[in-house]
Amino acid sequence: MTFTAMMGIAGLGILSGVMIGCIGIGGVILVPALVFLGGVPIKIGISAAMLAYVLSGLVASFVFARNKSIHWGMALWLCVGAAPTAFLGAWAVSVVVPSVLEVGLGLLTFLSGVNALRTRQITNGSGEWNVSNITLLGVGALTGFLSSVSGTGGPMVLVPILIAMQLSVLTAVGLSQAIQLPVAIAATIGNVRYGEVDFLLAAILAASLTVGSWYGARLAHSLARETLRRIVSVVLVLIGLFILGDVALRLMR
């Protein structure tokens, strides 16, 4: 790997980390950029990203916990549901055809952007969510599997779900930081067992994501996020369309 490539990957990690730490939506740009701009095989990109989320998730969770922005009772049930399915998702990555993963990643990216654009005010929501622990387990399980399969780490999947269920944005983002760690650890164990992990790539991503997540988490507690949310939403839609269009063109050849 050249020095220029390493710097480009580090810059990408910082950008993604800031977005993850601030609004929870950011990991989704990481794997597509590695694959379509950096030429990294999608399975290698996913496994490296998941390993990198271990450190960045720990740092972001620390910042949110220090600001008392994580509802630990809810986080526990979400994490219990997410860990087993994240491991299952790592196995799925090892057996699924890469083009299928690319289509899934494109749809996930596009729909996340559309969902965020449809949410008029991301800062609305009471912060309270009266649902059963079984529901939390189910949401966690869905988040763990989709995050592991797509390499998005947890927040990108969980935040839109929680916001759609009228949870306040700060609580939703805080929970998404907490779920990163068990998802990343379980997925990495599965990737080591069933696939291949590029540890150099993962180390570069871990360092840069951590820096970005630290500043992003601090921003989340000090800035209005509506404008940033809309910008990110549009970017997600465009990236999703690009991925789907690229896959379609290659299938038509």
Sequence and secondary structure as in RCSB ss.txt:
>XXXX:A:sequence
MTFTAMMGIAGLGILSGVMIGCIGIGGVILVPALVFLGGVPIKIGISAAMLAYVLSGLVASFVFARNKSIHWGMA
LWLCVGAAPTAFLGAWAVSVVVPSVLEVGLGLLTFLSGVNALRTRQITNGSGEWNVSNITLLGVGALTGFLSSVS
GTGGPMVLVPILIAMQLSVLTAVGLSQAIQLPVAIAATIGNVRYGEVDFLLAAILAASLTVGSWYGARLAHSLAR
ETLRRIVSVVLVLIGLFILGDVALRLMR
>XXXX:A:secstr
  HHHHHHHHHHHHHHHHHHHHHS  GGGHHHHHHHTT   HHHHHHHHHHHHHHHHHHHHHHHHHTT   HHHH
HHHHHHHHHHHHHHHHHHHHS HHHHHHHHHHHHHHHHHHHHH S TT S S     HHHHHHHHHHHHHHHHHH
T TTHHHHHHHHHHTT  HHHHHHHHHHHHHHHHHHHHHHHHHHS   HHHHHHHHHHHHHHHHHHHHHHTTS  
HHHHHHHHHHHHHHHHHHHHHHHHHHH 
